[in-house]
Amino acid sequence: MVSVVLFLAGLFEVGWAVGLKYSEGFTRLWPSLATLVSLAVSMGLLGLSLRALPLGTAYAVWTGIGAVGTALVGIVLFREPVTMARIACLTADRHRDRRTENPCTLTASLVLRLPRV
């Protein structure tokens, strides 16, 4: 259950990051309010997940979901360029030597109980 809460917190982080774009520097009322609500929900859910998870683990997973999700939304929704540098940054864990485990990959697999490849 805690992994679902943390995953939802990450999705709401994507929501408030995208909301910042739509609010145009908090000059548009409704997008600004939606951004603030999404921010509050994201932080609240992160706080709930911290009851069962260590701070570093929860924060690493939360920011990871937010960063990758926001980048993907930017590419799809705002037609931001898909450059080799962007793809390399988003997929950096996949290209690492598996003998040296990346802490974020290990954290995500433990928290979300995903199979490690």
Sequence and secondary structure as in RCSB ss.txt:
>XXXX:A:sequence
MVSVVLFLAGLFEVGWAVGLKYSEGFTRLWPSLATLVSLAVSMGLLGLSLRALPLGTAYAVWTGIGAVGTALVGI
VLFREPVTMARIACLTADRHRDRRTENPCTLTASLVLRLPRV
>XXXX:A:secstr
 HHHHHHHHHHHHHHHHHHHHHHTTTTSHHHHHHHHHHHHHHHHHHHHHTTTS HHHHHHHHHHHHHHHHHHHHH
HHS     HHHHHHHTGGGGS TTS  HHHHHHHHHS     
